Amino acid sequence: MKEQFYNLEVDSMSWEVMSDREYPCPCKKGTYREISENDDWNNWREEVIMNCPSCKEKYVQHFFTKPDGEERWYWKEK
Ligand SMILES: [Zn+2]
């Protein structure tokens, strides 16, 4: 897959990839990739890369906060 991979290296001397997984995309014909990283100060960040061209056109990541304060997101139709 030739997705240009966000320049993880650029700002990330201290970011370490903790998990890198692929999940089925909303149309089920492709996948998206979820990368979790963790730095020396125990900060977390997540990057999500849609690999499916049709879902990339159609869906965006929509973030919301659950009542208990946890941040979540889902694929929302544009
Ligand atoms: Zn798809």
N, CA, C, O and the ligand as a Tripos MOL2 file, in Angstrom:
@<TRIPOS>MOLECULE
protein
  313   311    79     0     0
PROTEIN
NO_CHARGES

@<TRIPOS>ATOM
      1 N           0.8280   -1.1980    0.0000 N.3       1 MET1
      2 CA          0.0000    0.0000    0.0000 C.3       1 MET1
      3 C           0.8630    1.2480    0.0000 C.2       1 MET1
      4 O           1.7790    1.3920    0.8090 O.2       1 MET1
      5 N           0.5540    2.1430   -0.9200 N.am      2 LYS2
      6 CA          1.4300    3.2980   -1.0630 C.3       2 LYS2
      7 C           0.8140    4.5400   -0.4320 C.2       2 LYS2
      8 O           0.9700    5.6440   -0.9550 O.2       2 LYS2
      9 N           0.1480    4.3760    0.6370 N.am      3 GLU3
     10 CA         -0.4400    5.5060    1.3370 C.3       3 GLU3
     11 C           0.7230    6.3360    1.8520 C.2       3 GLU3
     12 O           1.6590    5.7880    2.4340 O.2       3 GLU3
     13 N           0.6820    7.6800    1.6440 N.am      4 GLN4
     14 CA          1.8480    8.3210    2.2240 C.3       4 GLN4
     15 C           1.6070    8.4220    3.7040 C.2       4 GLN4
     16 O           0.6140    8.9650    4.1870 O.2       4 GLN4
     17 N           2.5330    7.8910    4.3650 N.am      5 PHE5
     18 CA          2.4490    7.6360    5.7720 C.3       5 PHE5
     19 C           2.7930    8.9400    6.4460 C.2       5 PHE5
     20 O           3.9280    9.4020    6.3230 O.2       5 PHE5
     21 N           1.8670    9.5550    7.1540 N.am      6 TYR6
     22 CA          2.1340   10.8530    7.7970 C.3       6 TYR6
     23 C           3.5850   10.8450    8.2430 C.2       6 TYR6
     24 O           4.0990    9.8010    8.6430 O.2       6 TYR6
     25 N           4.2330   11.9490    8.1840 N.am      7 ASN7
     26 CA          5.6600   11.9390    8.4910 C.3       7 ASN7
     27 C           5.9240   11.6400    9.9400 C.2       7 ASN7
     28 O           6.2950   12.5130   10.7250 O.2       7 ASN7
     29 N           5.7310   10.4190   10.2670 N.am      8 LEU8
     30 CA          5.8920   10.0260   11.6590 C.3       8 LEU8
     31 C           7.2850   10.3370   12.1690 C.2       8 LEU8
     32 O           7.4770   10.6570   13.3420 O.2       8 LEU8
     33 N           8.2370   10.2410   11.2880 N.am      9 GLU9
     34 CA          9.6100   10.4370   11.7270 C.3       9 GLU9
     35 C           9.9490   11.8840   12.0520 C.2       9 GLU9
     36 O          10.8000   12.1620   12.8970 O.2       9 GLU9
     37 N           9.2660   12.8090   11.3640 N.am     10 VAL10
     38 CA          9.6530   14.1990   11.4690 C.3      10 VAL10
     39 C           9.6770   14.7440   12.8890 C.2      10 VAL10
     40 O          10.6820   15.2970   13.3370 O.2      10 VAL10
     41 N           8.5540   14.5810   13.5960 N.am     11 ASP11
     42 CA          8.4880   15.2120   14.9160 C.3      11 ASP11
     43 C           8.6190   14.1870   16.0170 C.2      11 ASP11
     44 O           8.1610   14.4150   17.1370 O.2      11 ASP11
     45 N           9.2220   13.0880   15.7210 N.am     12 SER12
     46 CA          8.9430   11.9800   16.6100 C.3      12 SER12
     47 C          10.1640   11.2330   17.1090 C.2      12 SER12
     48 O          10.1550   10.0030   17.1680 O.2      12 SER12
     49 N          11.1790   11.9330   17.4570 N.am     13 MET13
     50 CA         12.3090   11.2050   17.9900 C.3      13 MET13
     51 C          11.8700   10.3220   19.1540 C.2      13 MET13
     52 O          12.3900    9.2240   19.3550 O.2      13 MET13
     53 N          10.8880   10.8360   19.9230 N.am     14 SER14
     54 CA         10.5570   10.1120   21.1490 C.3      14 SER14
     55 C           9.2480    9.3330   21.0730 C.2      14 SER14
     56 O           8.8520    8.6840   22.0410 O.2      14 SER14
     57 N           8.5690    9.3970   19.9150 N.am     15 TRP15
     58 CA          7.3200    8.6410   19.8200 C.3      15 TRP15
     59 C           7.6120    7.1950   19.4640 C.2      15 TRP15
     60 O           8.3940    6.8990   18.5610 O.2      15 TRP15
     61 N           6.9760    6.3240   20.1820 N.am     16 GLU16
     62 CA          7.1780    4.9090   19.9140 C.3      16 GLU16
     63 C           5.8450    4.2630   19.5380 C.2      16 GLU16
     64 O           4.8410    4.4440   20.2260 O.2      16 GLU16
     65 N           5.8470    3.5270   18.4670 N.am     17 VAL17
     66 CA          4.6120    2.8730   18.0320 C.3      17 VAL17
     67 C           4.3030    1.6980   18.9520 C.2      17 VAL17
     68 O           5.0920    0.7620   19.0800 O.2      17 VAL17
     69 N           3.1530    1.7670   19.5800 N.am     18 MET18
     70 CA          2.7630    0.6980   20.4940 C.3      18 MET18
     71 C           1.8800   -0.3310   19.8050 C.2      18 MET18
     72 O           1.9760   -1.5290   20.0680 O.2      18 MET18
     73 N           1.0280    0.1520   18.9290 N.am     19 SER19
     74 CA          0.2450   -0.8210   18.1760 C.3      19 SER19
     75 C          -0.0460   -0.2740   16.8010 C.2      19 SER19
     76 O          -0.1920    0.9350   16.6220 O.2      19 SER19
     77 N          -0.1280   -1.1420   15.8480 N.am     20 ASP20
     78 CA         -0.3210   -0.7670   14.4590 C.3      20 ASP20
     79 C          -1.2110   -1.8510   13.8660 C.2      20 ASP20
     80 O          -0.7470   -2.9530   13.5720 O.2      20 ASP20
     81 N          -2.4650   -1.5380   13.6940 N.am     21 ARG21
     82 CA         -3.4230   -2.5720   13.2920 C.3      21 ARG21
     83 C          -4.2750   -2.1160   12.1380 C.2      21 ARG21
     84 O          -4.4590   -0.9230   11.9000 O.2      21 ARG21
     85 N          -4.7870   -3.0900   11.4340 N.am     22 GLU22
     86 CA         -5.7340   -2.7860   10.3610 C.3      22 GLU22
     87 C          -7.0980   -3.3480   10.7230 C.2      22 GLU22
     88 O          -7.2270   -4.4510   11.2550 O.2      22 GLU22
     89 N          -8.1140   -2.5450   10.4130 N.am     23 TYR23
     90 CA         -9.4930   -2.9570   10.6680 C.3      23 TYR23
     91 C         -10.2910   -2.8160    9.3920 C.2      23 TYR23
     92 O          -9.9020   -2.0600    8.5020 O.2      23 TYR23
     93 N         -11.3990   -3.5280    9.2830 N.am     24 PRO24
     94 CA        -12.2370   -3.3790    8.0900 C.3      24 PRO24
     95 C         -12.8260   -1.9660    8.0290 C.2      24 PRO24
     96 O         -13.2250   -1.4070    9.0510 O.2      24 PRO24
     97 N         -12.8740   -1.4100    6.8440 N.am     25 CYS25
     98 CA        -13.4600   -0.0800    6.6750 C.3      25 CYS25
     99 C         -14.9830   -0.2010    6.6550 C.2      25 CYS25
    100 O         -15.5190   -1.3090    6.6170 O.2      25 CYS25
    101 N         -15.6860    0.9460    6.6820 N.am     26 PRO26
    102 CA        -17.1480    0.8750    6.7540 C.3      26 PRO26
    103 C         -17.7980    0.0990    5.6020 C.2      26 PRO26
    104 O         -18.8170   -0.5540    5.8240 O.2      26 PRO26
    105 N         -17.2590    0.1450    4.4060 N.am     27 CYS27
    106 CA        -17.8840   -0.5990    3.2970 C.3      27 CYS27
    107 C         -17.4430   -2.0540    3.2730 C.2      27 CYS27
    108 O         -17.9630   -2.8450    2.4870 O.2      27 CYS27
    109 N         -16.5150   -2.4060    4.1030 N.am     28 LYS28
    110 CA        -16.0210   -3.7780    4.2520 C.3      28 LYS28
    111 C         -15.1800   -4.2910    3.0840 C.2      28 LYS28
    112 O         -14.7680   -5.4510    3.0700 O.2      28 LYS28
    113 N         -14.9310   -3.4290    2.1170 N.am     29 LYS29
    114 CA        -14.1320   -3.8930    0.9850 C.3      29 LYS29
    115 C         -12.6610   -3.5920    1.1700 C.2      29 LYS29
    116 O         -11.8120   -4.0760    0.4210 O.2      29 LYS29
    117 N         -12.3710   -2.7910    2.1720 N.am     30 GLY30
    118 CA        -10.9720   -2.4090    2.3970 C.3      30 GLY30
    119 C         -10.6800   -2.3610    3.8750 C.2      30 GLY30
    120 O         -11.3410   -3.0110    4.6860 O.2      30 GLY30
    121 N          -9.6870   -1.5870    4.2010 N.am     31 THR31
    122 CA         -9.2850   -1.4960    5.6010 C.3      31 THR31
    123 C          -8.9160   -0.0570    5.9480 C.2      31 THR31
    124 O          -8.6840    0.7730    5.0700 O.2      31 THR31
    125 N          -8.8690    0.2090    7.2210 N.am     32 TYR32
    126 CA         -8.1810    1.4100    7.6830 C.3      32 TYR32
    127 C          -7.1670    0.9660    8.7110 C.2      32 TYR32
    128 O          -7.2500   -0.1270    9.2720 O.2      32 TYR32
    129 N          -6.2220    1.8300    8.9390 N.am     33 ARG33
    130 CA         -5.1200    1.4790    9.8030 C.3      33 ARG33
    131 C          -5.1120    2.3890   11.0180 C.2      33 ARG33
    132 O          -5.2920    3.6010   10.8990 O.2      33 ARG33
    133 N          -4.9080    1.8150   12.1540 N.am     34 GLU34
    134 CA         -4.8930    2.5930   13.3870 C.3      34 GLU34
    135 C          -3.5570    2.3770   14.0770 C.2      34 GLU34
    136 O          -3.1650    1.2510   14.3820 O.2      34 GLU34
    137 N          -2.8740    3.4810   14.3130 N.am     35 ILE35
    138 CA         -1.5430    3.4070   14.9140 C.3      35 ILE35
    139 C          -1.5730    4.1420   16.2420 C.2      35 ILE35
    140 O          -1.9300    5.3200   16.2920 O.2      35 ILE35
    141 N          -1.2120    3.4780   17.2890 N.am     36 SER36
    142 CA         -1.1240    4.1300   18.5990 C.3      36 SER36
    143 C           0.3360    4.3230   18.9570 C.2      36 SER36
    144 O           1.1630    3.4240   18.8120 O.2      36 SER36
    145 N           0.6230    5.5180   19.4260 N.am     37 GLU37
    146 CA          1.9920    5.8110   19.8140 C.3      37 GLU37
    147 C           2.0310    6.3820   21.2180 C.2      37 GLU37
    148 O           1.0520    6.9160   21.7390 O.2      37 GLU37
    149 N           3.1770    6.2460   21.7870 N.am     38 ASN38
    150 CA          3.3720    6.5890   23.1810 C.3      38 ASN38
    151 C           4.7500    7.2300   23.2750 C.2      38 ASN38
    152 O           5.7050    6.7220   22.6880 O.2      38 ASN38
    153 N           4.8700    8.3490   24.0110 N.am     39 ASP39
    154 CA          6.2000    8.9560   24.0990 C.3      39 ASP39
    155 C           6.8120    8.7780   25.4870 C.2      39 ASP39
    156 O           6.2400    8.1320   26.3650 O.2      39 ASP39
    157 N           7.9830    9.3690   25.6510 N.am     40 ASP40
    158 CA          8.7230    9.1830   26.9030 C.3      40 ASP40
    159 C           7.9910    9.7310   28.1180 C.2      40 ASP40
    160 O           8.2410    9.3170   29.2500 O.2      40 ASP40
    161 N           7.0750   10.6760   27.8660 N.am     41 TRP41
    162 CA          6.3400   11.2840   28.9790 C.3      41 TRP41
    163 C           4.9620   10.6790   29.1430 C.2      41 TRP41
    164 O           4.0830   11.2380   29.8000 O.2      41 TRP41
    165 N           4.8000    9.5240   28.5280 N.am     42 ASN42
    166 CA          3.5460    8.8030   28.6520 C.3      42 ASN42
    167 C           2.3480    9.4970   28.0140 C.2      42 ASN42
    168 O           1.2110    9.2890   28.4360 O.2      42 ASN42
    169 N           2.5950   10.3040   27.0180 N.am     43 ASN43
    170 CA          1.4920   10.8240   26.2180 C.3      43 ASN43
    171 C           1.1350    9.7910   25.1560 C.2      43 ASN43
    172 O           1.9860    9.0440   24.6730 O.2      43 ASN43
    173 N          -0.1350    9.7730   24.8110 N.am     44 TRP44
    174 CA         -0.5850    8.8620   23.7700 C.3      44 TRP44
    175 C          -1.0930    9.6530   22.5900 C.2      44 TRP44
    176 O          -1.6310   10.7470   22.7560 O.2      44 TRP44
    177 N          -0.9310    9.1190   21.4200 N.am     45 ARG45
    178 CA         -1.6370    9.6880   20.2850 C.3      45 ARG45
    179 C          -1.9950    8.5640   19.3360 C.2      45 ARG45
    180 O          -1.3780    7.4990   19.3290 O.2      45 ARG45
    181 N          -2.9930    8.8300   18.5520 N.am     46 GLU46
    182 CA         -3.4720    7.8270   17.6330 C.3      46 GLU46
    183 C          -3.5530    8.4170   16.2460 C.2      46 GLU46
    184 O          -4.0150    9.5430   16.0630 O.2      46 GLU46
    185 N          -3.1130    7.6710   15.2960 N.am     47 GLU47
    186 CA         -3.2630    8.1040   13.9140 C.3      47 GLU47
    187 C          -4.1030    7.0850   13.1910 C.2      47 GLU47
    188 O          -3.9290    5.8780   13.3600 O.2      47 GLU47
    189 N          -5.0100    7.5760   12.3890 N.am     48 VAL48
    190 CA         -5.8710    6.6830   11.6350 C.3      48 VAL48
    191 C          -5.7190    7.0040   10.1590 C.2      48 VAL48
    192 O          -5.8440    8.1570    9.7460 O.2      48 VAL48
    193 N          -5.4560    6.0000    9.3900 N.am     49 ILE49
    194 CA         -5.2460    6.1840    7.9580 C.3      49 ILE49
    195 C          -6.2220    5.2950    7.2010 C.2      49 ILE49
    196 O          -6.1930    4.0710    7.3260 O.2      49 ILE49
    197 N          -7.0740    5.9200    6.4260 N.am     50 MET50
    198 CA         -8.0310    5.1590    5.6390 C.3      50 MET50
    199 C          -7.3440    4.6310    4.3900 C.2      50 MET50
    200 O          -6.8070    5.4000    3.5930 O.2      50 MET50
    201 N          -7.3630    3.3270    4.2280 N.am     51 ASN51
    202 CA         -6.7320    2.7270    3.0550 C.3      51 ASN51
    203 C          -7.7050    2.5310    1.9050 C.2      51 ASN51
    204 O          -7.2900    2.3610    0.7590 O.2      51 ASN51
    205 N          -8.9850    2.5560    2.2020 N.am     52 CYS52
    206 CA         -9.9890    2.2580    1.1780 C.3      52 CYS52
    207 C         -10.3350    3.5330    0.4130 C.2      52 CYS52
    208 O         -10.8230    4.4870    1.0180 O.2      52 CYS52
    209 N         -10.0980    3.5770   -0.8920 N.am     53 PRO53
    210 CA        -10.3270    4.8140   -1.6480 C.3      53 PRO53
    211 C         -11.7740    5.2810   -1.6040 C.2      53 PRO53
    212 O         -12.0220    6.4850   -1.5280 O.2      53 PRO53
    213 N         -12.7350    4.3660   -1.6490 N.am     54 SER54
    214 CA        -14.1170    4.8450   -1.6700 C.3      54 SER54
    215 C         -14.5530    5.3430   -0.3020 C.2      54 SER54
    216 O         -15.3130    6.3080   -0.2140 O.2      54 SER54
    217 N         -14.0960    4.7150    0.7490 N.am     55 CYS55
    218 CA        -14.4280    5.2160    2.0830 C.3      55 CYS55
    219 C         -13.7120    6.5300    2.3750 C.2      55 CYS55
    220 O         -14.2270    7.3740    3.1080 O.2      55 CYS55
    221 N         -12.5520    6.6970    1.8130 N.am     56 LYS56
    222 CA        -11.8160    7.9340    1.9980 C.3      56 LYS56
    223 C         -12.6070    9.1140    1.4330 C.2      56 LYS56
    224 O         -12.5910   10.2130    1.9870 O.2      56 LYS56
    225 N         -13.2960    8.8640    0.3220 N.am     57 GLU57
    226 CA        -14.1470    9.8850   -0.2700 C.3      57 GLU57
    227 C         -15.3720   10.1510    0.5850 C.2      57 GLU57
    228 O         -15.8580   11.2790    0.6730 O.2      57 GLU57
    229 N         -15.8470    9.1210    1.1970 N.am     58 LYS58
    230 CA        -17.1830    9.1520    1.7540 C.3      58 LYS58
    231 C         -17.2470    9.4120    3.2580 C.2      58 LYS58
    232 O         -18.2220    9.9820    3.7480 O.2      58 LYS58
    233 N         -16.2390    9.0080    3.9750 N.am     59 TYR59
    234 CA        -16.3020    9.0800    5.4320 C.3      59 TYR59
    235 C         -15.2170    9.9640    6.0210 C.2      59 TYR59
    236 O         -14.1170   10.0720    5.4800 O.2      59 TYR59
    237 N         -15.5470   10.5900    7.1300 N.am     60 VAL60
    238 CA        -14.5410   11.3100    7.9070 C.3      60 VAL60
    239 C         -14.5750   10.7870    9.3300 C.2      60 VAL60
    240 O         -15.5670   10.2180    9.7840 O.2      60 VAL60
    241 N         -13.4820   10.9930   10.0070 N.am     61 GLN61
    242 CA        -13.4350   10.5940   11.4150 C.3      61 GLN61
    243 C         -14.2200   11.6070   12.2280 C.2      61 GLN61
    244 O         -13.9380   12.8040   12.1740 O.2      61 GLN61
    245 N         -15.1740   11.1480   12.9580 N.am     62 HIS62
    246 CA        -15.9670   12.0520   13.7830 C.3      62 HIS62
    247 C         -15.6950   11.7510   15.2560 C.2      62 HIS62
    248 O         -15.9260   10.6380   15.7270 O.2      62 HIS62
    249 N         -15.2010   12.7550   15.9700 N.am     63 PHE63
    250 CA        -14.8350   12.5520   17.3720 C.3      63 PHE63
    251 C         -15.9580   12.9800   18.2850 C.2      63 PHE63
    252 O         -16.6670   13.9440   17.9960 O.2      63 PHE63
    253 N         -16.1220   12.2920   19.3540 N.am     64 PHE64
    254 CA        -17.1030   12.6880   20.3630 C.3      64 PHE64
    255 C         -16.6180   12.2250   21.7250 C.2      64 PHE64
    256 O         -15.7330   11.3780   21.8370 O.2      64 PHE64
    257 N         -17.2150   12.7980   22.7500 N.am     65 THR65
    258 CA        -16.8290   12.4330   24.1090 C.3      65 THR65
    259 C         -17.9910   11.7330   24.7840 C.2      65 THR65
    260 O         -19.1100   12.2450   24.8120 O.2      65 THR65
    261 N         -17.7240   10.5930   25.3120 N.am     66 LYS66
    262 CA        -18.7720    9.8610   26.0210 C.3      66 LYS66
    263 C         -19.0670   10.5550   27.3430 C.2      66 LYS66
    264 O         -18.2440   11.3250   27.8390 O.2      66 LYS66
    265 N         -20.2510   10.2840   27.9230 N.am     67 PRO67
    266 CA        -20.6100   10.9280   29.2040 C.3      67 PRO67
    267 C         -19.5450   10.7390   30.2880 C.2      67 PRO67
    268 O         -19.3700   11.6090   31.1410 O.2      67 PRO67
    269 N         -18.8490    9.6310   30.2580 N.am     68 ASP68
    270 CA        -17.8140    9.4210   31.2790 C.3      68 ASP68
    271 C         -16.4880   10.1050   30.9330 C.2      68 ASP68
    272 O         -15.4920    9.9290   31.6350 O.2      68 ASP68
    273 N         -16.4810   10.8910   29.8410 N.am     69 GLY69
    274 CA        -15.2970   11.6800   29.5130 C.3      69 GLY69
    275 C         -14.3360   10.9990   28.5520 C.2      69 GLY69
    276 O         -13.3590   11.6120   28.1210 O.2      69 GLY69
    277 N         -14.5900    9.7750   28.2190 N.am     70 GLU70
    278 CA        -13.7040    9.0730   27.3070 C.3      70 GLU70
    279 C         -13.9050    9.5930   25.8870 C.2      70 GLU70
    280 O         -15.0360    9.7780   25.4370 O.2      70 GLU70
    281 N         -12.8170    9.8200   25.1990 N.am     71 GLU71
    282 CA        -12.9220   10.2900   23.8160 C.3      71 GLU71
    283 C         -12.9920    9.1380   22.8460 C.2      71 GLU71
    284 O         -12.1640    8.2280   22.8790 O.2      71 GLU71
    285 N         -13.9640    9.1810   22.0000 N.am     72 ARG72
    286 CA        -14.1290    8.1340   20.9940 C.3      72 ARG72
    287 C         -14.3450    8.7670   19.6340 C.2      72 ARG72
    288 O         -14.5020    9.9830   19.5200 O.2      72 ARG72
    289 N         -14.3510    7.9580   18.6330 N.am     73 TRP73
    290 CA        -14.6740    8.4500   17.2920 C.3      73 TRP73
    291 C         -15.3080    7.3420   16.4900 C.2      73 TRP73
    292 O         -15.2160    6.1650   16.8370 O.2      73 TRP73
    293 N         -15.9550    7.7390   15.4110 N.am     74 TYR74
    294 CA        -16.4690    6.7490   14.4790 C.3      74 TYR74
    295 C         -16.4030    7.3070   13.0660 C.2      74 TYR74
    296 O         -16.1920    8.5040   12.8760 O.2      74 TYR74
    297 N         -16.5790    6.4590   12.0930 N.am     75 TRP75
    298 CA        -16.5800    6.9070   10.7100 C.3      75 TRP75
    299 C         -17.9450    7.4760   10.3860 C.2      75 TRP75
    300 O         -18.9560    6.7770   10.4540 O.2      75 TRP75
    301 N         -17.9660    8.7410   10.0350 N.am     76 LYS76
    302 CA        -19.2180    9.4110    9.7680 C.3      76 LYS76
    303 C         -19.2780    9.7720    8.2910 C.2      76 LYS76
    304 O         -18.2810   10.2140    7.7190 O.2      76 LYS76
    305 N         -20.4330    9.5880    7.6710 N.am     77 GLU77
    306 CA        -20.5650    9.9570    6.2670 C.3      77 GLU77
    307 C         -20.4690   11.4630    6.1200 C.2      77 GLU77
    308 O         -21.0640   12.2250    6.8830 O.2      77 GLU77
    309 N         -19.7000   11.8730    5.1160 N.am     78 LYS78
    310 CA        -19.5160   13.3040    4.8810 C.3      78 LYS78
    311 C         -20.8370   13.9600    4.4640 C.2      78 LYS78
    312 O         -20.8790   15.1660    4.2230 O.2      78 LYS78
    313 ZN        -14.2670    0.9220    2.2420 Zn       79 ZN79
@<TRIPOS>BOND
     1     1     2 1
     2     2     3 1
     3     3     4 2
     4     3     5 am
     5     5     6 1
     6     6     7 1
     7     7     8 2
     8     7     9 am
     9     9    10 1
    10    10    11 1
    11    11    12 2
    12    11    13 am
    13    13    14 1
    14    14    15 1
    15    15    16 2
    16    15    17 am
    17    17    18 1
    18    18    19 1
    19    19    20 2
    20    19    21 am
    21    21    22 1
    22    22    23 1
    23    23    24 2
    24    23    25 am
    25    25    26 1
    26    26    27 1
    27    27    28 2
    28    27    29 am
    29    29    30 1
    30    30    31 1
    31    31    32 2
    32    31    33 am
    33    33    34 1
    34    34    35 1
    35    35    36 2
    36    35    37 am
    37    37    38 1
    38    38    39 1
    39    39    40 2
    40    39    41 am
    41    41    42 1
    42    42    43 1
    43    43    44 2
    44    43    45 am
    45    45    46 1
    46    46    47 1
    47    47    48 2
    48    47    49 am
    49    49    50 1
    50    50    51 1
    51    51    52 2
    52    51    53 am
    53    53    54 1
    54    54    55 1
    55    55    56 2
    56    55    57 am
    57    57    58 1
    58    58    59 1
    59    59    60 2
    60    59    61 am
    61    61    62 1
    62    62    63 1
    63    63    64 2
    64    63    65 am
    65    65    66 1
    66    66    67 1
    67    67    68 2
    68    67    69 am
    69    69    70 1
    70    70    71 1
    71    71    72 2
    72    71    73 am
    73    73    74 1
    74    74    75 1
    75    75    76 2
    76    75    77 am
    77    77    78 1
    78    78    79 1
    79    79    80 2
    80    79    81 am
    81    81    82 1
    82    82    83 1
    83    83    84 2
    84    83    85 am
    85    85    86 1
    86    86    87 1
    87    87    88 2
    88    87    89 am
    89    89    90 1
    90    90    91 1
    91    91    92 2
    92    91    93 am
    93    93    94 1
    94    94    95 1
    95    95    96 2
    96    95    97 am
    97    97    98 1
    98    98    99 1
    99    99   100 2
   100    99   101 am
   101   101   102 1
   102   102   103 1
   103   103   104 2
   104   103   105 am
   105   105   106 1
   106   106   107 1
   107   107   108 2
   108   107   109 am
   109   109   110 1
   110   110   111 1
   111   111   112 2
   112   111   113 am
   113   113   114 1
   114   114   115 1
   115   115   116 2
   116   115   117 am
   117   117   118 1
   118   118   119 1
   119   119   120 2
   120   119   121 am
   121   121   122 1
   122   122   123 1
   123   123   124 2
   124   123   125 am
   125   125   126 1
   126   126   127 1
   127   127   128 2
   128   127   129 am
   129   129   130 1
   130   130   131 1
   131   131   132 2
   132   131   133 am
   133   133   134 1
   134   134   135 1
   135   135   136 2
   136   135   137 am
   137   137   138 1
   138   138   139 1
   139   139   140 2
   140   139   141 am
   141   141   142 1
   142   142   143 1
   143   143   144 2
   144   143   145 am
   145   145   146 1
   146   146   147 1
   147   147   148 2
   148   147   149 am
   149   149   150 1
   150   150   151 1
   151   151   152 2
   152   151   153 am
   153   153   154 1
   154   154   155 1
   155   155   156 2
   156   155   157 am
   157   157   158 1
   158   158   159 1
   159   159   160 2
   160   159   161 am
   161   161   162 1
   162   162   163 1
   163   163   164 2
   164   163   165 am
   165   165   166 1
   166   166   167 1
   167   167   168 2
   168   167   169 am
   169   169   170 1
   170   170   171 1
   171   171   172 2
   172   171   173 am
   173   173   174 1
   174   174   175 1
   175   175   176 2
   176   175   177 am
   177   177   178 1
   178   178   179 1
   179   179   180 2
   180   179   181 am
   181   181   182 1
   182   182   183 1
   183   183   184 2
   184   183   185 am
   185   185   186 1
   186   186   187 1
   187   187   188 2
   188   187   189 am
   189   189   190 1
   190   190   191 1
   191   191   192 2
   192   191   193 am
   193   193   194 1
   194   194   195 1
   195   195   196 2
   196   195   197 am
   197   197   198 1
   198   198   199 1
   199   199   200 2
   200   199   201 am
   201   201   202 1
   202   202   203 1
   203   203   204 2
   204   203   205 am
   205   205   206 1
   206   206   207 1
   207   207   208 2
   208   207   209 am
   209   209   210 1
   210   210   211 1
   211   211   212 2
   212   211   213 am
   213   213   214 1
   214   214   215 1
   215   215   216 2
   216   215   217 am
   217   217   218 1
   218   218   219 1
   219   219   220 2
   220   219   221 am
   221   221   222 1
   222   222   223 1
   223   223   224 2
   224   223   225 am
   225   225   226 1
   226   226   227 1
   227   227   228 2
   228   227   229 am
   229   229   230 1
   230   230   231 1
   231   231   232 2
   232   231   233 am
   233   233   234 1
   234   234   235 1
   235   235   236 2
   236   235   237 am
   237   237   238 1
   238   238   239 1
   239   239   240 2
   240   239   241 am
   241   241   242 1
   242   242   243 1
   243   243   244 2
   244   243   245 am
   245   245   246 1
   246   246   247 1
   247   247   248 2
   248   247   249 am
   249   249   250 1
   250   250   251 1
   251   251   252 2
   252   251   253 am
   253   253   254 1
   254   254   255 1
   255   255   256 2
   256   255   257 am
   257   257   258 1
   258   258   259 1
   259   259   260 2
   260   259   261 am
   261   261   262 1
   262   262   263 1
   263   263   264 2
   264   263   265 am
   265   265   266 1
   266   266   267 1
   267   267   268 2
   268   267   269 am
   269   269   270 1
   270   270   271 1
   271   271   272 2
   272   271   273 am
   273   273   274 1
   274   274   275 1
   275   275   276 2
   276   275   277 am
   277   277   278 1
   278   278   279 1
   279   279   280 2
   280   279   281 am
   281   281   282 1
   282   282   283 1
   283   283   284 2
   284   283   285 am
   285   285   286 1
   286   286   287 1
   287   287   288 2
   288   287   289 am
   289   289   290 1
   290   290   291 1
   291   291   292 2
   292   291   293 am
   293   293   294 1
   294   294   295 1
   295   295   296 2
   296   295   297 am
   297   297   298 1
   298   298   299 1
   299   299   300 2
   300   299   301 am
   301   301   302 1
   302   302   303 1
   303   303   304 2
   304   303   305 am
   305   305   306 1
   306   306   307 1
   307   307   308 2
   308   307   309 am
   309   309   310 1
   310   310   311 1
   311   311   312 2
@<TRIPOS>SUBSTRUCTURE
     1 MET1         2 RESIDUE 1 A MET
     2 LYS2         6 RESIDUE 1 A LYS
     3 GLU3        10 RESIDUE 1 A GLU
     4 GLN4        14 RESIDUE 1 A GLN
     5 PHE5        18 RESIDUE 1 A PHE
     6 TYR6        22 RESIDUE 1 A TYR
     7 ASN7        26 RESIDUE 1 A ASN
     8 LEU8        30 RESIDUE 1 A LEU
     9 GLU9        34 RESIDUE 1 A GLU
    10 VAL10       38 RESIDUE 1 A VAL
    11 ASP11       42 RESIDUE 1 A ASP
    12 SER12       46 RESIDUE 1 A SER
    13 MET13       50 RESIDUE 1 A MET
    14 SER14       54 RESIDUE 1 A SER
    15 TRP15       58 RESIDUE 1 A TRP
    16 GLU16       62 RESIDUE 1 A GLU
    17 VAL17       66 RESIDUE 1 A VAL
    18 MET18       70 RESIDUE 1 A MET
    19 SER19       74 RESIDUE 1 A SER
    20 ASP20       78 RESIDUE 1 A ASP
    21 ARG21       82 RESIDUE 1 A ARG
    22 GLU22       86 RESIDUE 1 A GLU
    23 TYR23       90 RESIDUE 1 A TYR
    24 PRO24       94 RESIDUE 1 A PRO
    25 CYS25       98 RESIDUE 1 A CYS
    26 PRO26      102 RESIDUE 1 A PRO
    27 CYS27      106 RESIDUE 1 A CYS
    28 LYS28      110 RESIDUE 1 A LYS
    29 LYS29      114 RESIDUE 1 A LYS
    30 GLY30      118 RESIDUE 1 A GLY
    31 THR31      122 RESIDUE 1 A THR
    32 TYR32      126 RESIDUE 1 A TYR
    33 ARG33      130 RESIDUE 1 A ARG
    34 GLU34      134 RESIDUE 1 A GLU
    35 ILE35      138 RESIDUE 1 A ILE
    36 SER36      142 RESIDUE 1 A SER
    37 GLU37      146 RESIDUE 1 A GLU
    38 ASN38      150 RESIDUE 1 A ASN
    39 ASP39      154 RESIDUE 1 A ASP
    40 ASP40      158 RESIDUE 1 A ASP
    41 TRP41      162 RESIDUE 1 A TRP
    42 ASN42      166 RESIDUE 1 A ASN
    43 ASN43      170 RESIDUE 1 A ASN
    44 TRP44      174 RESIDUE 1 A TRP
    45 ARG45      178 RESIDUE 1 A ARG
    46 GLU46      182 RESIDUE 1 A GLU
    47 GLU47      186 RESIDUE 1 A GLU
    48 VAL48      190 RESIDUE 1 A VAL
    49 ILE49      194 RESIDUE 1 A ILE
    50 MET50      198 RESIDUE 1 A MET
    51 ASN51      202 RESIDUE 1 A ASN
    52 CYS52      206 RESIDUE 1 A CYS
    53 PRO53      210 RESIDUE 1 A PRO
    54 SER54      214 RESIDUE 1 A SER
    55 CYS55      218 RESIDUE 1 A CYS
    56 LYS56      222 RESIDUE 1 A LYS
    57 GLU57      226 RESIDUE 1 A GLU
    58 LYS58      230 RESIDUE 1 A LYS
    59 TYR59      234 RESIDUE 1 A TYR
    60 VAL60      238 RESIDUE 1 A VAL
    61 GLN61      242 RESIDUE 1 A GLN
    62 HIS62      246 RESIDUE 1 A HIS
    63 PHE63      250 RESIDUE 1 A PHE
    64 PHE64      254 RESIDUE 1 A PHE
    65 THR65      258 RESIDUE 1 A THR
    66 LYS66      262 RESIDUE 1 A LYS
    67 PRO67      266 RESIDUE 1 A PRO
    68 ASP68      270 RESIDUE 1 A ASP
    69 GLY69      274 RESIDUE 1 A GLY
    70 GLU70      278 RESIDUE 1 A GLU
    71 GLU71      282 RESIDUE 1 A GLU
    72 ARG72      286 RESIDUE 1 A ARG
    73 TRP73      290 RESIDUE 1 A TRP
    74 TYR74      294 RESIDUE 1 A TYR
    75 TRP75      298 RESIDUE 1 A TRP
    76 LYS76      302 RESIDUE 1 A LYS
    77 GLU77      306 RESIDUE 1 A GLU
    78 LYS78      310 RESIDUE 1 A LYS
    79 ZN79       313 GROUP 0 **** ****
